[in-house]
Structures are given as C-alpha cells and as structure tokens.
Amino acid sequence: MSSKRFTDLRVWKIARQLSLTIYRVTAGFPREERYGLASQMRRASVSIAANIAEGFGRWSPRDQARFYEISKGSTEELRHYLILSRDLKFLADDLALDDQVDAICAMLHRLRQATLSGPRVPDRPDSME
C-alpha cells in the first residue's frame, strides 16, 4: 500500500462524504426517529470510514483485511437503512446515494484483496535498538 495515511485512501474520502450526506438527510427525518432509524444510519455511516481508518493502522494484512470486511458490513447495513427509509417515505429515491454505497463496496473489496495479496508487513515495526 503506497498511502502514508488513511486520509489518502479514496475509499475513505468517499465514505467520509457519505457520512456527511447521511447526517444531512437524516436531519429531515421525523422527530420520533431521532433516536431510531436516523441514529442507526448515522452510526453505520460513521462506522464505514472509522473501520477503514482502524484497519489502515493495523500491522498485519489479515488484521487490516478484517477491518475492511467490517467496514463493508457497515456499508451493507447502511444500504438496508436507506431502503427502509424509502419504504417509510422518509427519503426520496436517490441514485447518487446508491451509487456511493456501490462504489464503497467495490473499493473495499479491491482494498481487501490488495491487502491480502500484497507484500507482507512485519507484525512489529523495525527493531528499536
């Protein structure tokens, strides 16, 4: 991986933007959903970028890949909440949101595969002599 920080990853940038969008759209949800569906959507969207960041900080490729898997799970969870929000008429159909979710899923899949097939990273940093 040539990125020096998780903030360099395109998938993290898109996930971050998706989180900001989710916060904006859920602000318009009915008041009684503030601690229900809106809260769940916000948590899932925040979890996507957070797990990318946490995975990036892990030493072993297996640990990194696991956090990218968790991030994908949160992305699919958010997809469910978007469908439910539309069913309940809290959201209009928004193909841009669907496209972002699809893009994140695809990028996470590729990132996980690249992490597992890339050069091995030692479990610890170089010796501290």
Steps between C-alpha positions, in 0.01 A plus 500: 500500500657827395277727708667648807176585679148364489393849393680434170268211417232585244256257663538678835436837334181373336387333824558826687292692247226238526495548879460874460216444254328254735518754783341761274218281368412350838465848647174517305361174642195513728583603853398163643772337289781707651605212728377226268570464132688830463738407780559151355575646157742750644682236703528264203630776272758614756609139552589461132775764500606424858568134424696594189715723721540234766588234245758726343670531839535125554836331443401169347321469166250258656408756768475774240281285275271412791425867569432558130251210521334663802483825307328323211252350745418849627456615140249224434325582828465858384364376166222323694419816696481701177250249356297510821506881504360505148234244589393723789505806270767675709726516194433541130674268257856625475713318248805703602489347850460152352794565267717609793411186696575283194832676442607462861416128498700446182798699626500319834501167319799606290680648802452179696627288211801725444579496872493121516701447182748785547842492661505365853534758774686396816288460811718759672688808381870468430699416810542787739869450584 
